[in-house]
Amino acid sequence: MAVLPIPNPSFFNQRLQPPGMEQSGKLDTLFAPRSVAVIGASNRPGSVGRAIFTNILLNEYTGTVYPVNPKDRSISGVRSYSSVQDLPESVDVAVVVVPAAIVPEVTEECGKKGVKSLIIISAGFKEVGPDGAVLESQVTALARKYSMRMIGPNCLGTINTDPQVRLNASFASQMPLQGSIAFASQSGAVGEAVIDYAASEGIGFSKFISVGNKADVNENDVLDYLRSDQQTRVILLYIEDIVDGRRFVDTVTRVTQDKPIIAVKAGVSPEGAKAASSHTGALAGSDEAYNAILKQSGVIRVETIIDLFDYARAFAKQPLPRGNRVAIITNGGGPGIMATDASIRYGLRISQFSEATKTKLRAGLPKEASVNNPIDLIGDAQADRYELALQALQDESVDCGLVLLTPQAMVDLKKVAETIATVGPRTGKTILTSILGLTDITPAVEVLESNNIPHYVFPESAVPPLAAMYEYQRWVTRPRTQVRHFDIDTKKAQEMISSAKRARLTNLPQDDALKILGIYGLPVIKTESASSREESVAAAKRIGFPVAMKIVSPDVIHKIDVGGVKLDLNNEEDVSKAYDEIQRNVMSHLPNARIEGVLVQEYLTGGAETIVGIHRDPKFGPLLMFGLGGIYVEAYRDVSFRLAPIRELSATNMIGEIRGSKILQGFRGQPPSDTDAIVECIQRLSQLSIELPDVLELDVNPLVALNHGCRALDARIIITSDTAL
């Protein structure tokens, strides 16, 4: 397959390099140094020090490289120096390949010599345990002392294929081809596998960066650098953890305005949710939260390394589609059906051709051919039929095209590929292709790839990248809404939380939780607390019948499970009986429960039960959740997440993303819910999550969505246990 070339600067509609953007020089000494020292360079076959030095030397690095080794006079025929202090100049970057125990000493020497940056290949740091972590902290402190930026430790190294640099400062087995894709990986082993895979597919890199333990330079620094890197058009990430979640979101949100980021996020599991005390906390510990954060930031998340490159090839070679209407051209019915099904599954629309386009197709195609979409040219189609069909992409109803070809004995595959490569780009539309099969198709595939037409082995493999390109185009051109600010008595809410902390409470009484919601303007249902049968009756009379009654106890999380809820109480007798029954039920299930009384609330009927909530993630900060509510919320897991603060459009999108959104739109004759009211509630909770940092978890469940407005029936707020005020 052909090497991925660097696209024309005008591609992506000039968005990749906005006016005024200049190349950042902060990390240039790491990735584009004028001089390099390899400390630990070696003549010993099979050693990492030998691999790195020869990679730099033999791949035509354009700068100066110095081997440092006190035992050998020369390394690979190049004069060796006993110490970095003996070098004739202060180098831009030192690549450190020595035992972990002496890395601090070497770092100090580099700092005194004036070395600007470090790539520490050596392993044996925090990845091996507490002692290694202490050693890593020492190295990091020394690097900061001398203002040296540092990659690693425990990394594969870095590679820059720019012809003006050509630096392979890694122990990878080969130098990647030059290209427009940058790859940054937390795992050196994954990085090595990626380099090998890319070479087998003829895929080139602009930069390859193994960040290792991220003691200094992390994914945020790398992304900022790649944003302004002239050689990079697409950024690929393999990440296992994120150092600074809030900065990550801010960084990738900026970068994705200019360049697509495609990521594999590994190591995500729901284990952290085991100790959660709320529905929101339990669900926010799952992979769905990471999905939402990446999506909110414009990052395209994929599941596998192969997906990374399937998507990257499309982004690197083709312009973004203006919409999601796809035309499918094929010489076989089966592949056309496969492509159609996949397109619909991934959110693309099958375009409807104009009558003028159909007329042109009928005039030049056999009567057996189909001029509808998919266009079926039938099995013996040669280049002339494909040329005619490709002209259909110029139809105003078409935003992008999938061109499929099944090898037939009578078909000249290479000539068809040449036609696709010549005619396709003239349409100005996004085009992906699939020649089905693996035998005798190489010449045709080479024609396509060398002309910037990505090829996929099967049609359904081409559709996800095409859909991702459309979603990214929507992200870049999305309307911008603002974070709405509400006039709130924040001090009053903070005083309530401070009072609870002084009382050493971590779970706010429900009436206090509802009061805080009321302070923030959420439409809380009429509620009164009562600690006796008589008080309950009096409260019910003030509220007005019918009412509902709920247990108040810090030891009861799910009230229905212990018989702690009674509904539709229509008179004083109902209220008295309900009070006694709730007491008996709770004591029967939880004999040691602390019962503080009951809540008496107006009884609301109708509407759709939803849930809104907050979970304060230790890496990212407050996450907002929305979904269908009730007792089965954790079973259905039909929820969406966003990171606060949230904009109005994001709040609206949260509602549309859940599978149950159709219920809120009005289902089977039911009136539609007032989603605008829910959007405002989400925005108000967003403000609460920012202004009340002691709130760790919050559930409003249910928030009943009505035809006009919505009402909060129940609330749970978990706060920090820190008593310092």
C-alpha atoms as one frame of an Amber mdcrd trajectory, in Angstrom:
protein
   0.000   0.000   0.000   1.096   3.568  -0.613   2.445   5.985   1.952   0.009
   8.526   3.346   1.099  11.869   1.874   0.758  15.208   3.597  -2.541  16.638
   2.302  -2.893  19.916   0.504  -2.871  22.805   3.024  -6.339  23.836   1.864
  -7.896  20.604   2.974 -10.308  20.622   5.920 -11.472  23.966   4.495  -8.389
  25.751   5.854  -9.345  24.907   9.446  -6.206  23.010  10.331  -4.044  26.132
  10.648  -6.171  29.096  11.696  -4.808  32.548  10.902  -2.239  33.701  13.428
  -1.405  30.219  14.715   2.350  29.787  15.022   4.469  26.755  15.741   4.947
  26.343  19.471   8.597  26.247  20.462   8.140  24.965  24.005   8.812  21.315
  23.149  10.862  21.771  19.993  14.039  20.736  21.741  12.401  17.395  22.545
  10.887  16.619  19.170  13.049  18.612  16.752  16.447  19.000  18.453  19.552
  20.274  16.686  21.803  18.048  18.805  21.346  14.827  20.760  23.384  12.965
  23.363  22.681   9.276  23.967  23.757   8.616  27.551  24.228   4.872  27.794
  24.957   4.314  24.109  26.558   0.909  23.675  28.312  -1.414  21.250  26.768
  -4.463  22.907  24.499  -6.306  20.441  20.892  -6.464  21.599  21.227  -3.604
  24.079  18.756  -0.724  24.166  21.634   1.760  24.140  22.946   0.320  20.890
  19.477   0.235  19.271  18.772   3.886  20.047  22.147   5.188  18.930  22.119
   3.256  15.661  18.505   4.320  15.016  19.601   7.940  15.267  22.782   7.404
  13.279  21.499   5.213  10.452  18.186   6.996   9.802  19.972  10.120   8.650
  19.324  12.427  11.565  20.041  15.945  10.316  21.545  17.205  13.585  24.557
  16.172  15.652  24.554  13.044  17.801  27.004  12.288  20.633  27.362   8.862
  22.295  28.116   8.965  26.019  29.689   5.879  27.569  32.618   5.906  30.028
  33.771   2.390  29.041  33.959   2.542  25.237  36.189   4.816  23.181  33.739
   4.838  20.304  30.191   3.671  19.587  29.456   2.394  16.077  32.578   4.185
  14.886  31.628   7.517  16.479  33.858   8.983  19.202  32.377   8.397  22.637
  32.469  10.731  25.644  32.883   9.585  29.234  30.325  12.035  30.597  27.810
  14.551  29.364  30.051  17.132  31.015  32.765  16.320  28.450  30.589  17.097
  25.418  31.848  19.942  23.217  28.450  21.661  23.382  25.264  21.799  25.438
  22.846  19.573  23.546  19.137  20.135  23.019  18.117  16.702  24.258  19.746
  13.864  26.155  18.388  10.359  25.673  19.049   8.514  28.937  19.526   4.730
  28.826  21.201   3.846  32.126  20.123   1.827  35.196  17.349   3.539  37.135
  19.505   3.976  40.257  21.929   6.359  38.525  19.332   8.318  36.520  19.169
  11.065  39.219  22.950  11.505  38.999  22.809  11.682  35.197  19.911  14.142
  35.352  21.903  16.417  37.652  24.887  16.289  35.266  22.648  17.161  32.318
  21.200  20.106  34.195  24.640  21.468  35.081  25.746  21.088  31.454  22.785
  23.099  30.221  20.929  20.288  28.453  17.504  21.608  27.502  15.397  18.429
  27.633  15.464  14.733  28.479  14.061  11.510  27.058  14.432   8.943  29.822
  14.119   5.465  28.363  15.201   3.712  31.575  12.603   1.640  33.438  12.377
   0.864  37.158  10.397   3.825  38.428   6.827   4.180  39.684   5.701   1.298
  37.473   7.583  -1.102  39.801   6.287   0.181  43.130   6.788   2.742  45.942
  10.597   2.744  45.849  10.545   3.404  42.127   8.012   6.182  42.651  10.376
   7.904  45.110  13.193   7.631  42.576  10.959   9.089  39.869  10.069  12.023
  42.099  13.771  12.741  42.594  14.398  12.768  38.850  11.373  14.981  38.203
  12.483  17.454  40.873  15.963  17.669  39.341  14.564  18.203  35.854  12.413
  21.049  37.159  15.342  22.500  39.090  17.211  22.967  35.813  14.103  23.808
  33.723  14.483  20.700  31.560  11.360  19.231  29.944  11.280  15.456  30.215
   9.635  12.562  28.371   9.325   9.342  30.382  10.746   7.605  32.253   9.964
   4.050  31.131   9.228   4.932  27.518  10.039   3.727  24.000  11.261   7.155
  22.877  10.236   9.640  20.201  10.374   9.779  16.392  10.131  12.741  14.018
   9.950  11.862  10.309  10.148  15.467   9.103  12.857  15.466   6.356  14.426
  18.466   8.065  14.871  16.429  11.271  14.586  12.651  10.663  15.144  11.754
  14.303  14.470   8.220  15.557  15.299   8.580  19.253  13.704   5.255  20.161
  14.510   1.575  20.275  11.724   0.742  17.817  12.636  -1.902  15.286  12.234
   0.423  12.298  11.878   4.018  11.159   8.289   4.782  10.169   7.457   6.205
   6.783   6.863   9.923   6.529   3.197  10.903   6.761   0.686  13.269   8.296
  -0.504  11.174  11.263   0.905  11.705  14.770   0.679   8.885  17.288   1.147
   9.323  21.048   1.085   6.285  23.310   1.299   5.670  27.027   2.374   2.086
  26.357   5.725   1.422  24.726   4.697  -2.112  23.793   1.571  -0.856  22.053
   3.677   1.789  20.342   6.082  -0.781  18.934   3.186  -2.883  17.646   1.637
   0.203  16.041   4.857   1.063  14.214   5.051  -2.470  12.860   1.392  -2.487
  11.797   1.650   0.905  10.138   4.703  -0.215   8.176   2.876  -3.301   6.888
   0.002  -1.082   5.718   2.221   1.600   4.190   0.955   4.199   6.669   3.292
   7.066   7.500   3.721   9.132  10.661   4.605  12.756  11.251   5.485  12.147
  14.900   5.623   9.118  17.183   5.732   9.868  20.910   5.910   7.347  23.742
   5.116   9.268  26.937   5.846   6.456  29.416   5.189   7.342  33.049   4.414
  10.990  32.238   6.493  12.320  35.120   6.694  15.673  33.313   5.442  15.833
  29.726   2.005  14.242  29.495  -0.754  13.886  26.909  -1.846  17.490  27.417
   1.608  18.862  26.577   1.886  16.582  23.560  -1.522  17.609  22.228  -0.728
  21.290  22.611   2.487  20.753  20.653   0.850  18.712  17.895  -1.901  21.271
  17.486   0.558  23.667  15.874   2.817  21.067  14.254   2.828  21.780  10.513
   3.501  18.134   9.617   0.524  16.728  11.539  -3.035  16.529  10.209  -4.508
  13.773  12.397  -3.646  12.880  16.006  -3.951   9.336  17.363  -3.856   8.538
  21.081  -3.469   5.383  23.136  -4.150   6.343  26.757  -4.564   4.289  29.916
  -4.983   7.062  32.454  -5.183  10.840  32.361  -2.964  12.960  34.587  -5.007
  16.153  34.750  -8.591  15.517  33.696  -9.794  19.106  33.679  -6.797  20.315
  31.665  -7.234  17.360  29.307 -10.794  18.399  28.509  -9.760  22.013  27.986
  -6.785  21.006  25.829  -8.543  18.570  23.520 -11.485  20.947  23.123  -9.038
  23.497  21.701  -7.117  20.991  19.589 -10.174  19.400  18.007 -11.207  22.765
  16.631  -8.179  22.426  14.336  -7.331  18.739  14.005  -9.196  15.494  14.658
  -8.118  13.416  17.653  -8.864   9.691  17.488  -8.281   7.762  20.711  -8.221
   4.302  22.198  -8.899   4.628  25.931  -7.917   1.440  27.741  -8.113   0.482
  31.395 -11.634   1.755  32.089 -13.783  -0.378  34.365 -16.752   0.118  36.691
 -14.778  -0.962  39.775 -14.660   2.570  41.133 -18.446   2.619  41.355 -18.687
  -0.079  44.045 -18.660   2.386  46.919 -20.985   4.915  45.315 -23.889   6.059
  47.464 -26.159   7.291  44.688 -27.462   6.223  41.290 -25.374   8.921  39.642
 -22.223   7.858  41.472 -22.719   4.219  40.533 -23.287   4.955  36.870 -20.559
   7.617  36.603 -17.941   5.017  37.503 -18.665   3.232  34.239 -17.170   3.528
  30.792 -20.115   5.639  29.651 -18.718   8.577  31.611 -15.427   8.459  29.717
 -17.340   8.193  26.471 -19.253  11.335  27.313 -16.166  13.296  28.347 -14.318
  12.423  25.139 -17.347  13.160  23.010 -17.985  16.452  24.799 -14.396  17.434
  23.959 -14.653  16.456  20.296 -12.459  13.346  20.594 -13.394  10.383  18.409
 -13.146   7.255  20.531 -12.560   3.863  18.919 -12.158   0.400  20.387  -9.091
  -1.051  18.650  -5.752  -0.058  17.159  -6.958  -1.184  13.727  -9.918   1.189
  14.126  -7.464   3.988  14.883  -5.835   3.604  11.493  -9.044   2.890   9.594
 -10.343   6.240  10.808  -7.013   8.045  10.452  -6.599   7.101   6.799  -9.979
   8.606   5.960  -9.313  11.821   7.877  -5.790  12.192   6.478  -6.732  11.703
   2.842 -10.224  13.025   2.276 -12.080  16.313   2.845 -14.759  16.353   5.508
 -18.289  15.645   4.246 -20.693  18.564   4.433 -23.503  16.273   5.619 -24.467
  12.647   6.224 -26.211  11.810   2.929 -24.290   8.982   1.294 -24.408   7.582
  -2.242 -23.363   3.963  -2.713 -21.988   2.666  -6.029 -21.497  -1.069  -6.448
 -21.296  -3.864  -9.003 -22.927  -6.356  -6.646 -26.225  -6.319  -4.766 -24.902
  -7.983  -1.611 -22.129  -5.467  -0.899 -24.599  -2.654  -1.603 -26.999  -4.034
   1.008 -24.156  -4.444   3.522 -23.078  -0.845   2.976 -26.659   0.402   3.240
 -27.315  -1.412   6.510 -24.039  -0.203   8.006 -24.698   3.370   6.884 -28.083
   3.486   8.593 -26.666   1.799  11.697 -23.975   4.479  12.050 -26.271   7.440
  11.495 -25.755   8.142   7.794 -28.675   8.721   5.425 -29.117   7.099   2.034
 -29.363  10.049  -0.350 -32.272  10.331  -2.778 -31.121  11.217  -6.300 -32.866
  13.852  -8.367 -34.788  12.768 -11.458 -32.176  14.509 -13.619 -29.435  12.324
 -12.128 -31.497   9.169 -12.599 -32.170  10.092 -16.214 -28.447  10.451 -16.943
 -27.777   7.096 -15.314 -30.534   5.337 -17.263 -29.156   6.698 -20.528 -25.728
   5.128 -20.003 -26.350   1.987 -17.966 -27.811  -1.404 -18.930 -31.518  -1.771
 -18.269 -30.697  -4.393 -15.617 -28.789  -1.808 -13.593 -30.385   0.086 -10.708
 -30.281   3.869 -10.867 -31.626   4.255  -7.349 -29.353   4.371  -4.318 -27.389
   2.078  -4.047 -26.469   2.300  -7.747 -26.011  -1.304  -8.887 -23.877  -1.381
 -12.043 -24.187  -5.227 -12.165 -21.290  -7.646 -12.137 -19.634  -7.018 -15.517
 -19.289  -3.251 -14.954 -16.112  -1.793 -16.384 -14.499   1.605 -15.883 -16.963
   3.405 -18.163 -19.957   2.534 -15.974 -18.107   3.585 -12.841 -17.201   6.880
 -14.510 -20.867   7.558 -15.263 -21.998   6.523 -11.779 -19.383   8.687 -10.076
 -20.940  11.718 -11.722 -24.025  11.041  -9.593 -21.995  12.241  -6.610 -22.392
  15.757  -7.981 -26.110  15.559  -7.187 -27.036  18.172  -4.569 -28.575  15.429
  -2.444 -25.174  13.713  -2.012 -22.592  14.630   0.630 -20.272  11.618   0.405
 -19.807   8.383  -1.474 -18.945   4.717  -0.933 -17.620   3.027  -4.064 -17.616
  -0.777  -3.950 -16.114  -3.264  -6.373 -16.285  -7.047  -6.319 -13.528  -8.664
  -8.400 -14.923 -10.375 -11.508 -12.898 -12.284 -14.105 -13.935  -9.903 -16.879
 -13.346  -6.660 -14.925 -10.098  -4.677 -15.178  -9.755  -3.733 -11.505  -6.794
  -1.439 -11.995  -8.529   0.530 -14.724 -11.633   0.918 -12.567  -9.411   2.132
  -9.711  -7.749   4.648 -12.033 -11.170   5.930 -13.035 -12.251   6.293  -9.404
  -8.997   8.111  -8.603  -9.415  10.469 -11.567 -13.153  11.177 -11.590 -13.938
  10.938  -7.888 -11.955  13.967  -6.649 -13.556  16.185  -9.319 -16.876  15.871
  -7.514 -15.442  17.515  -4.419 -17.194  14.922  -2.258 -15.747  12.607   0.379
 -15.087   9.184  -1.184 -14.138   5.896   0.488 -13.772   2.622  -1.367 -13.845
  -1.123  -0.868 -12.547  -3.723  -3.287 -13.793  -6.937  -1.749 -11.154  -9.630
  -1.570  -7.466 -10.061  -0.833  -6.082 -11.807  -3.923  -4.996 -10.002  -7.108
  -6.346  -6.635  -5.958  -3.034  -5.089  -4.866  -2.383  -3.076  -8.065  -5.857
  -1.534  -7.902  -5.540  -0.753  -4.190  -2.157   0.901  -4.767  -3.738   3.149
  -7.390  -6.460   4.219  -4.961  -4.218   4.786  -1.945  -1.551   6.647  -3.918
  -4.278   9.014  -5.102  -5.623   9.699  -1.601  -8.663   7.414  -1.956  -8.788
   5.236   1.202  -9.528   1.559   0.641 -11.165  -0.900   3.048 -11.365  -4.661
   2.725 -15.127  -4.806   3.380 -17.879  -2.189   2.949 -18.936  -2.213   6.590
 -15.360  -1.275   7.570 -15.548   1.913   5.500 -18.785   3.194   7.016 -17.675
   3.950  10.627 -14.805   6.231   9.508 -17.161   8.034   7.128 -19.730   8.525
   9.891 -16.978   9.746  12.229 -15.876  12.314   9.657 -19.434  13.632   9.516
 -19.675  13.798  13.316 -16.356  15.620  13.493 -17.553  18.072  10.841 -20.641
  18.692  12.979 -18.407  19.256  16.005 -16.230  21.814  14.230 -19.202  23.724
  12.804 -21.543  23.307  15.786 -23.420  26.369  17.034 -21.913  27.891  20.143
 -24.112  28.476  23.173 -23.065  29.996  26.476 -22.989  28.797  30.060 -26.093
  30.317  31.604 -25.745  31.901  35.035 -28.681  32.046  37.456 -29.130  34.505
  40.313 -28.820  32.189  43.321 -28.445  32.758  47.060 -25.293  30.658  47.094
 -24.349  31.727  50.601 -27.553  30.262  52.040 -26.883  26.890  50.409 -23.262
  26.924  51.579 -24.388  27.658  55.147 -26.702  24.617  55.073 -23.836  22.387
  53.959 -21.472  23.882  56.543 -24.043  23.177  59.238 -24.325  19.558  58.090
 -20.540  19.198  58.143 -20.380  20.572  61.685 -22.889  17.885  62.626 -20.535
  15.370  60.911 -23.183  14.413  58.382 -22.185  13.115  54.955 -25.730  12.355
  53.801 -27.931  15.452  53.972 -31.423  14.996  55.420 -33.832  14.812  52.529
 -35.717  17.937  53.472 -32.412  19.842  53.501 -31.514  18.332  50.134 -34.821
  19.503  48.685 -34.321  22.960  50.214 -30.938  23.279  48.490 -32.555  22.311
  45.204 -35.171  24.978  45.842 -32.474  27.566  46.500 -31.037  26.743  43.085
 -34.409  27.199  41.457 -35.356  23.609  40.763 -39.139  23.093  40.894 -39.383
  21.147  44.161 -42.727  19.605  45.036 -44.531  20.894  48.168 -42.857  19.129
  51.087 -43.051  19.213  54.887 -41.224  17.128  57.469 -43.008  15.455  60.379
 -41.830  13.426  63.360 -45.173  12.067  64.611 -48.541  10.809  63.406 -50.188
  14.064  64.435 -47.596  16.240  62.718 -48.006  14.163  59.552 -51.756  14.733
  59.499 -51.304  18.457  60.079 -48.747  18.698  57.293 -51.029  16.812  54.906
 -53.875  19.222  55.607 -51.640  22.221  54.900 -50.368  20.727  51.640 -53.759
  19.443  50.530 -54.874  15.904  49.721 -53.845  13.587  48.139 -50.328  13.317
  49.584 -47.384  10.915  49.610 -45.297   9.926  52.637 -41.615   8.862  52.733
 -39.318   7.710  55.513 -36.488  10.011  56.644 -33.494   8.028  57.857 -29.734
   8.362  57.195 -29.600   4.549  57.160 -32.145   4.071  54.370 -30.812   4.605
  50.859 -33.599   3.112  48.772 -36.882   3.813  50.548 -39.140   1.607  48.426
 -36.997  -1.472  49.158 -37.861  -1.293  52.873 -41.502  -0.248  52.536 -40.672
   3.338  53.384 -42.984   4.979  50.834 -46.749   5.348  50.769 -48.608   7.027
  47.907 -52.030   8.487  47.120 -53.124   9.181  50.699 -56.523  10.873  50.424
 -57.587  11.675  53.996 -56.427  11.967  57.592 -57.052   8.269  58.294 -54.902
   7.241  55.316 -52.077   9.450  56.584 -52.237   8.052  60.135 -52.197   4.439
  58.920 -49.381   5.161  56.482 -47.242   6.690  59.218 -47.564   3.583  61.406
 -46.999   1.167  58.519 -43.834   2.964  57.395 -42.407   2.797  60.940 -43.130
  -0.951  61.165 -41.791  -1.708  57.691 -38.492   0.062  58.199 -37.886  -1.447
  61.647 -38.698  -4.890  60.256 -36.097  -4.559  57.493 -33.528  -2.451  59.378
 -33.993  -2.845  63.143 -31.080  -0.514  63.928 -32.075   2.224  61.515 -32.172
   5.767  62.896 -35.654   7.051  62.052 -35.881  10.831  62.082 -39.458  11.103
  60.852 -41.212  11.294  57.522 -41.666  13.673  54.622 -45.189  14.528  53.587
 -45.475  15.676  49.967 -48.172  16.596  47.519 -49.010  13.535  45.422 -48.294
  14.004  41.758 -49.705  11.768  39.020 -48.788  11.519  35.371 -45.654  12.687
  33.637 -42.428  10.803  32.812 -39.950   9.977  35.550 -36.422  11.188  34.796
 -33.256  11.482  36.858 -30.676  14.257  36.973 -27.578  14.070  39.110 -24.028
  15.083  39.936 -20.952  12.966  40.570 -17.661  14.654  41.462 -15.007  12.692
  39.596 -11.523  12.904  41.195  -9.877  13.517  37.796 -12.428  15.521  35.853
 -14.491  17.329  38.464 -18.306  17.442  38.519 -20.078  15.171  36.041 -23.744
  15.787  35.270 -26.066  12.886  34.472 -29.484  12.669  32.858 -31.679   9.654
  32.124 -35.024   8.037  32.633 -35.614   7.786  36.375 -37.358   5.555  38.860
 -36.186   2.445  40.641 -34.708   0.759  37.569 -32.282   3.487  36.521 -29.185
   1.392  37.304 -30.654  -1.652  35.575 -31.507   0.193  32.357 -28.351   2.345
  32.379 -30.024   4.616  29.839 -28.181   7.771  30.869 -25.965  10.474  29.411
 -23.127  12.453  30.987 -21.459  15.841  30.583 -18.732  17.641  32.452 -19.766
  20.839  34.233 -20.032  23.708  33.560 -22.464  22.868  30.807 -23.731  24.954
  27.913 -27.367  25.034  26.857 -26.792  23.012  23.683 -24.949  20.304  25.627
 -27.830  20.044  28.088 -30.238  19.640  25.173 -27.999  16.974  23.630 -27.936
  15.053  26.922 -31.681  14.542  26.634 -31.545  13.530  22.967 -28.767  10.977
  23.478 -30.618   8.525  25.707 -32.572   5.694  24.115 -35.688   6.724  26.038
 -35.772  10.212  24.562 -38.659   9.108  22.315 -40.793   8.677  25.416 -40.221
  12.326  26.285 -41.149  13.395  22.764 -44.613  11.899  23.196 -45.098   8.168
  22.676 -48.262   6.287  21.706 -50.565   9.232  22.105 -48.984  10.617  25.258
 -48.319  14.379  25.294 -44.676  15.422  24.854 -42.713  16.381  27.945 -41.441
  19.875  28.536 -37.774  19.172  27.739 -36.935  22.880  27.903 -37.756  22.744
  31.607 -35.420  19.752  32.040 -32.661  21.570  30.152 -32.942  24.440  32.617
 -32.792  22.041  35.573 -29.595  20.499  34.195 -28.085  23.958  33.783 -29.044
  24.913  37.337 -27.453  21.717  38.673 -24.357  22.534  36.640 -24.075  25.854
  38.468 -24.689  24.114  41.805 -21.883  21.624  41.109 -19.409  24.456  40.495
 -20.478  26.682  43.394 -20.866  23.923  46.009 -17.621  21.913  45.795 -18.506
  19.959  48.959 -21.297  18.166  47.071 -19.808  14.824  46.037 -22.947  13.131
  44.731 -26.480  14.303  44.074 -29.586  12.582  42.744 -32.891  14.137  41.828
 -34.933  11.003  41.290 -37.514  11.278  40.084 -37.637  14.595  38.325 -41.085
  14.220  36.810 -41.320  15.728  33.331 -44.771  17.119  32.642 -46.404  18.565
  29.559 -45.668  21.968  31.053 -42.733  22.173  33.432 -41.282  19.473  35.677
 -41.228  18.687  39.410 -38.495  17.318  41.703 -40.005  14.685  44.002 -37.002
  13.226  45.768 -33.380  14.196  46.328 -30.214  12.758  47.803 -27.060  14.796
  48.436 -23.755  13.326  49.651 -21.178  15.832  50.918 -17.528  15.641  51.949
 -16.719  14.397  55.427 -14.063  17.090  55.979 -15.136  19.136  58.988 -12.683
  21.994  58.401 -14.685  25.169  57.851
